[in-house]
Amino acid sequence: MPANNNNTSSSRNRVLVKEAKGALENMKMEAAQSLGVTIPQDGYYGNVTSRDAGSLGGYITKNLVRIAEQQLSGSR
């Protein structure tokens, strides 16, 4: 297993397309509202439970897959 170094964490969870950042933030807020999860205003997620964080990630991933499938099939 590779050694754990601090440089890898800075390259993870980056938005590669800067124009998508706003859309992803909107999707996160929509997911949080739908699931009843409170998003911390200060950006610190240390007080968010693993279950809530996982629910948010799963919801967002499911929606991103749905959007990609629609785009690949040519329908909207």
KOLGUVO-107204 format. One record per atom (N, C-alpha, C): residue in three letters; atom name; x, y, z. Coordinates in Angstrom, 3 decimals. Example, Ala and Ser with C-alpha at 12.3 -4.5 7.8 and 13.67 -1.06 7.14 Angstrom:
<pts>
+------+------+----------+----------+----------+
| type | atom |       xx |       yy |       zz |
+------+------+----------+----------+----------+
|  ALA |    N |   13.190 |   -5.690 |    7.800 |
|  ALA |   CA |   12.300 |   -4.500 |    7.800 |
|  ALA |    C |   13.200 |   -3.300 |    7.800 |
|  SER |    N |   12.850 |   -2.250 |    7.080 |
|  SER |   CA |   13.670 |   -1.060 |    7.140 |
|  SER |    C |   12.900 |    0.030 |    7.870 |
+------+------+----------+----------+----------+
</pts>
This chain:
<pts>
+------+------+----------+----------+----------+
| type | atom |       xx |       yy |       zz |
+------+------+----------+----------+----------+
|  MET |    N |    0.848 |   -1.164 |    0.000 |
|  MET |   CA |    0.000 |    0.000 |    0.000 |
|  MET |    C |    0.901 |    1.237 |    0.000 |
|  PRO |    N |    0.573 |    2.258 |   -0.813 |
|  PRO |   CA |    1.441 |    3.433 |   -0.867 |
|  PRO |    C |    1.438 |    4.185 |    0.456 |
|  ALA |    N |    2.527 |    4.848 |    0.685 |
|  ALA |   CA |    2.647 |    5.654 |    1.903 |
|  ALA |    C |    1.654 |    6.800 |    1.851 |
|  ASN |    N |    1.105 |    7.133 |    2.986 |
|  ASN |   CA |    0.147 |    8.227 |    3.078 |
|  ASN |    C |    0.919 |    9.534 |    3.241 |
|  ASN |    N |    0.830 |   10.410 |    2.251 |
|  ASN |   CA |    1.500 |   11.706 |    2.400 |
|  ASN |    C |    0.481 |   12.824 |    2.279 |
|  ASN |    N |    0.842 |   13.972 |    2.765 |
|  ASN |   CA |   -0.085 |   15.094 |    2.814 |
|  ASN |    C |   -0.378 |   15.692 |    1.448 |
|  ASN |    N |    0.452 |   15.444 |    0.457 |
|  ASN |   CA |    0.241 |   16.020 |   -0.861 |
|  ASN |    C |   -0.964 |   15.423 |   -1.571 |
|  THR |    N |   -1.325 |   14.179 |   -1.257 |
|  THR |   CA |   -2.453 |   13.563 |   -1.949 |
|  THR |    C |   -3.774 |   14.191 |   -1.543 |
|  SER |    N |   -3.895 |   14.636 |   -0.314 |
|  SER |   CA |   -5.163 |   15.203 |    0.130 |
|  SER |    C |   -5.468 |   16.525 |   -0.573 |
|  SER |    N |   -4.459 |   17.254 |   -0.965 |
|  SER |   CA |   -4.702 |   18.529 |   -1.639 |
|  SER |    C |   -5.179 |   18.338 |   -3.072 |
|  SER |    N |   -4.943 |   17.178 |   -3.669 |
|  SER |   CA |   -5.356 |   16.951 |   -5.044 |
|  SER |    C |   -6.699 |   16.247 |   -5.136 |
|  ARG |    N |   -7.307 |   15.897 |   -3.997 |
|  ARG |   CA |   -8.580 |   15.206 |   -3.991 |
|  ARG |    C |   -9.717 |   16.194 |   -3.833 |
|  ASN |    N |  -10.870 |   15.802 |   -4.334 |
|  ASN |   CA |  -12.089 |   16.595 |   -4.195 |
|  ASN |    C |  -11.956 |   17.997 |   -4.776 |
|  ARG |    N |  -11.237 |   18.094 |   -5.876 |
|  ARG |   CA |  -11.122 |   19.375 |   -6.569 |
|  ARG |    C |  -12.151 |   19.433 |   -7.680 |
|  VAL |    N |  -12.684 |   20.598 |   -7.928 |
|  VAL |   CA |  -13.550 |   20.800 |   -9.075 |
|  VAL |    C |  -12.643 |   21.058 |  -10.270 |
|  LEU |    N |  -12.689 |   20.172 |  -11.252 |
|  LEU |   CA |  -11.809 |   20.301 |  -12.407 |
|  LEU |    C |  -12.316 |   21.333 |  -13.404 |
|  VAL |    N |  -13.618 |   21.502 |  -13.475 |
|  VAL |   CA |  -14.213 |   22.501 |  -14.361 |
|  VAL |    C |  -14.745 |   23.612 |  -13.467 |
|  LYS |    N |  -14.077 |   24.746 |  -13.467 |
|  LYS |   CA |  -14.417 |   25.833 |  -12.545 |
|  LYS |    C |  -15.857 |   26.300 |  -12.699 |
|  GLU |    N |  -16.386 |   26.244 |  -13.911 |
|  GLU |   CA |  -17.754 |   26.676 |  -14.154 |
|  GLU |    C |  -18.756 |   25.754 |  -13.464 |
|  ALA |    N |  -18.353 |   24.545 |  -13.109 |
|  ALA |   CA |  -19.250 |   23.579 |  -12.484 |
|  ALA |    C |  -19.359 |   23.777 |  -10.979 |
|  LYS |    N |  -18.494 |   24.570 |  -10.388 |
|  LYS |   CA |  -18.475 |   24.723 |   -8.934 |
|  LYS |    C |  -19.807 |   25.229 |   -8.398 |
|  GLY |    N |  -20.370 |   26.226 |   -9.023 |
|  GLY |   CA |  -21.653 |   26.769 |   -8.582 |
|  GLY |    C |  -22.772 |   25.748 |   -8.680 |
|  ALA |    N |  -22.790 |   24.996 |   -9.770 |
|  ALA |   CA |  -23.815 |   23.968 |   -9.947 |
|  ALA |    C |  -23.684 |   22.881 |   -8.896 |
|  LEU |    N |  -22.455 |   22.507 |   -8.568 |
|  LEU |   CA |  -22.240 |   21.495 |   -7.532 |
|  LEU |    C |  -22.658 |   22.011 |   -6.164 |
|  GLU |    N |  -22.391 |   23.266 |   -5.875 |
|  GLU |   CA |  -22.821 |   23.855 |   -4.608 |
|  GLU |    C |  -24.345 |   23.872 |   -4.516 |
|  ASN |    N |  -25.004 |   24.237 |   -5.625 |
|  ASN |   CA |  -26.469 |   24.231 |   -5.647 |
|  ASN |    C |  -27.004 |   22.828 |   -5.425 |
|  MET |    N |  -26.363 |   21.837 |   -6.044 |
|  MET |   CA |  -26.781 |   20.456 |   -5.893 |
|  MET |    C |  -26.593 |   19.999 |   -4.443 |
|  LYS |    N |  -25.502 |   20.429 |   -3.819 |
|  LYS |   CA |  -25.249 |   20.077 |   -2.416 |
|  LYS |    C |  -26.323 |   20.678 |   -1.511 |
|  MET |    N |  -26.674 |   21.929 |   -1.747 |
|  MET |   CA |  -27.698 |   22.581 |   -0.929 |
|  MET |    C |  -29.062 |   21.922 |   -1.133 |
|  GLU |    N |  -29.376 |   21.581 |   -2.378 |
|  GLU |   CA |  -30.633 |   20.897 |   -2.678 |
|  GLU |    C |  -30.685 |   19.534 |   -1.989 |
|  ALA |    N |  -29.586 |   18.811 |   -2.040 |
|  ALA |   CA |  -29.512 |   17.502 |   -1.398 |
|  ALA |    C |  -29.682 |   17.639 |    0.103 |
|  ALA |    N |  -29.008 |   18.595 |    0.694 |
|  ALA |   CA |  -29.094 |   18.797 |    2.137 |
|  ALA |    C |  -30.519 |   19.139 |    2.555 |
|  GLN |    N |  -31.167 |   19.980 |    1.786 |
|  GLN |   CA |  -32.539 |   20.358 |    2.098 |
|  GLN |    C |  -33.462 |   19.154 |    1.976 |
|  SER |    N |  -33.293 |   18.356 |    0.925 |
|  SER |   CA |  -34.129 |   17.174 |    0.724 |
|  SER |    C |  -33.943 |   16.145 |    1.825 |
|  LEU |    N |  -32.716 |   16.027 |    2.319 |
|  LEU |   CA |  -32.405 |   15.014 |    3.329 |
|  LEU |    C |  -32.509 |   15.537 |    4.753 |
|  GLY |    N |  -32.735 |   16.836 |    4.920 |
|  GLY |   CA |  -32.840 |   17.418 |    6.258 |
|  GLY |    C |  -31.503 |   17.536 |    6.969 |
|  VAL |    N |  -30.419 |   17.671 |    6.193 |
|  VAL |   CA |  -29.075 |   17.797 |    6.748 |
|  VAL |    C |  -28.697 |   19.275 |    6.764 |
|  THR |    N |  -28.135 |   19.732 |    7.868 |
|  THR |   CA |  -27.706 |   21.121 |    7.980 |
|  THR |    C |  -26.272 |   21.249 |    7.482 |
|  ILE |    N |  -26.062 |   22.099 |    6.482 |
|  ILE |   CA |  -24.730 |   22.374 |    5.948 |
|  ILE |    C |  -24.096 |   23.441 |    6.828 |
|  PRO |    N |  -22.884 |   23.194 |    7.343 |
|  PRO |   CA |  -22.228 |   24.207 |    8.183 |
|  PRO |    C |  -21.852 |   25.439 |    7.365 |
|  GLN |    N |  -22.204 |   26.601 |    7.869 |
|  GLN |   CA |  -21.924 |   27.847 |    7.157 |
|  GLN |    C |  -20.436 |   28.170 |    7.118 |
|  ASP |    N |  -19.694 |   27.686 |    8.117 |
|  ASP |   CA |  -18.265 |   27.986 |    8.167 |
|  ASP |    C |  -17.424 |   27.020 |    7.335 |
|  GLY |    N |  -18.062 |   26.017 |    6.724 |
|  GLY |   CA |  -17.337 |   25.073 |    5.882 |
|  GLY |    C |  -16.681 |   23.931 |    6.641 |
|  TYR |    N |  -16.791 |   23.922 |    7.960 |
|  TYR |   CA |  -16.191 |   22.869 |    8.772 |
|  TYR |    C |  -17.199 |   21.742 |    8.939 |
|  TYR |    N |  -16.876 |   20.575 |    8.398 |
|  TYR |   CA |  -17.793 |   19.442 |    8.418 |
|  TYR |    C |  -17.497 |   18.475 |    9.559 |
|  GLY |    N |  -16.655 |   18.857 |   10.510 |
|  GLY |   CA |  -16.294 |   17.980 |   11.610 |
|  GLY |    C |  -17.449 |   17.626 |   12.518 |
|  ASN |    N |  -18.482 |   18.450 |   12.530 |
|  ASN |   CA |  -19.638 |   18.176 |   13.367 |
|  ASN |    C |  -20.780 |   17.497 |   12.618 |
|  VAL |    N |  -20.578 |   17.210 |   11.329 |
|  VAL |   CA |  -21.580 |   16.499 |   10.540 |
|  VAL |    C |  -21.325 |   15.010 |   10.717 |
|  THR |    N |  -22.385 |   14.254 |   10.995 |
|  THR |   CA |  -22.202 |   12.822 |   11.201 |
|  THR |    C |  -21.782 |   12.137 |    9.901 |
|  SER |    N |  -21.107 |   11.017 |   10.041 |
|  SER |   CA |  -20.692 |   10.241 |    8.873 |
|  SER |    C |  -21.909 |    9.814 |    8.061 |
|  ARG |    N |  -22.969 |    9.468 |    8.747 |
|  ARG |   CA |  -24.191 |    9.050 |    8.065 |
|  ARG |    C |  -24.745 |   10.183 |    7.200 |
|  ASP |    N |  -24.805 |   11.393 |    7.758 |
|  ASP |   CA |  -25.313 |   12.537 |    6.999 |
|  ASP |    C |  -24.408 |   12.885 |    5.826 |
|  ALA |    N |  -23.108 |   12.877 |    6.061 |
|  ALA |   CA |  -22.158 |   13.178 |    4.984 |
|  ALA |    C |  -22.265 |   12.136 |    3.874 |
|  GLY |    N |  -22.396 |   10.875 |    4.255 |
|  GLY |   CA |  -22.545 |    9.813 |    3.267 |
|  GLY |    C |  -23.840 |    9.924 |    2.498 |
|  SER |    N |  -24.904 |   10.316 |    3.187 |
|  SER |   CA |  -26.194 |   10.507 |    2.513 |
|  SER |    C |  -26.106 |   11.620 |    1.479 |
|  LEU |    N |  -25.441 |   12.708 |    1.847 |
|  LEU |   CA |  -25.263 |   13.823 |    0.904 |
|  LEU |    C |  -24.473 |   13.364 |   -0.319 |
|  GLY |    N |  -23.360 |   12.686 |   -0.068 |
|  GLY |   CA |  -22.527 |   12.219 |   -1.177 |
|  GLY |    C |  -23.262 |   11.248 |   -2.081 |
|  GLY |    N |  -24.018 |   10.344 |   -1.494 |
|  GLY |   CA |  -24.782 |    9.374 |   -2.283 |
|  GLY |    C |  -25.854 |   10.044 |   -3.115 |
|  TYR |    N |  -26.552 |   10.999 |   -2.522 |
|  TYR |   CA |  -27.610 |   11.724 |   -3.224 |
|  TYR |    C |  -27.033 |   12.491 |   -4.416 |
|  ILE |    N |  -25.926 |   13.181 |   -4.177 |
|  ILE |   CA |  -25.290 |   13.959 |   -5.242 |
|  ILE |    C |  -24.784 |   13.035 |   -6.347 |
|  THR |    N |  -24.148 |   11.933 |   -5.960 |
|  THR |   CA |  -23.630 |   10.984 |   -6.958 |
|  THR |    C |  -24.758 |   10.404 |   -7.787 |
|  LYS |    N |  -25.855 |   10.027 |   -7.142 |
|  LYS |   CA |  -26.999 |    9.473 |   -7.863 |
|  LYS |    C |  -27.519 |   10.480 |   -8.886 |
|  ASN |    N |  -27.605 |   11.753 |   -8.498 |
|  ASN |   CA |  -28.082 |   12.777 |   -9.425 |
|  ASN |    C |  -27.098 |   13.017 |  -10.564 |
|  LEU |    N |  -25.801 |   13.015 |  -10.259 |
|  LEU |   CA |  -24.808 |   13.198 |  -11.322 |
|  LEU |    C |  -24.853 |   12.051 |  -12.323 |
|  VAL |    N |  -25.036 |   10.826 |  -11.847 |
|  VAL |   CA |  -25.146 |    9.669 |  -12.750 |
|  VAL |    C |  -26.396 |    9.795 |  -13.602 |
|  ARG |    N |  -27.515 |   10.210 |  -12.995 |
|  ARG |   CA |  -28.763 |   10.388 |  -13.741 |
|  ARG |    C |  -28.593 |   11.429 |  -14.841 |
|  ILE |    N |  -27.944 |   12.547 |  -14.509 |
|  ILE |   CA |  -27.709 |   13.607 |  -15.500 |
|  ILE |    C |  -26.832 |   13.096 |  -16.636 |
|  ALA |    N |  -25.772 |   12.369 |  -16.303 |
|  ALA |   CA |  -24.877 |   11.833 |  -17.331 |
|  ALA |    C |  -25.602 |   10.834 |  -18.228 |
|  GLU |    N |  -26.433 |    9.982 |  -17.638 |
|  GLU |   CA |  -27.189 |    9.017 |  -18.440 |
|  GLU |    C |  -28.137 |    9.725 |  -19.396 |
|  GLN |    N |  -28.782 |   10.799 |  -18.930 |
|  GLN |   CA |  -29.680 |   11.564 |  -19.788 |
|  GLN |    C |  -28.919 |   12.196 |  -20.941 |
|  GLN |    N |  -27.746 |   12.743 |  -20.656 |
|  GLN |   CA |  -26.949 |   13.375 |  -21.702 |
|  GLN |    C |  -26.456 |   12.345 |  -22.713 |
|  LEU |    N |  -26.063 |   11.166 |  -22.241 |
|  LEU |   CA |  -25.589 |   10.135 |  -23.145 |
|  LEU |    C |  -26.700 |    9.567 |  -24.009 |
|  SER |    N |  -27.918 |    9.526 |  -23.485 |
|  SER |   CA |  -29.038 |    8.999 |  -24.256 |
|  SER |    C |  -29.635 |   10.051 |  -25.182 |
|  GLY |    N |  -29.199 |   11.305 |  -25.008 |
|  GLY |   CA |  -29.680 |   12.384 |  -25.880 |
|  GLY |    C |  -30.976 |   13.010 |  -25.423 |
|  SER |    N |  -31.504 |   12.601 |  -24.268 |
|  SER |   CA |  -32.740 |   13.212 |  -23.773 |
|  SER |    C |  -32.429 |   14.114 |  -22.598 |
|  ARG |    N |  -33.362 |   14.988 |  -22.294 |
|  ARG |   CA |  -33.165 |   15.907 |  -21.160 |
|  ARG |    C |  -34.360 |   15.908 |  -20.300 |
+------+------+----------+----------+----------+
</pts>
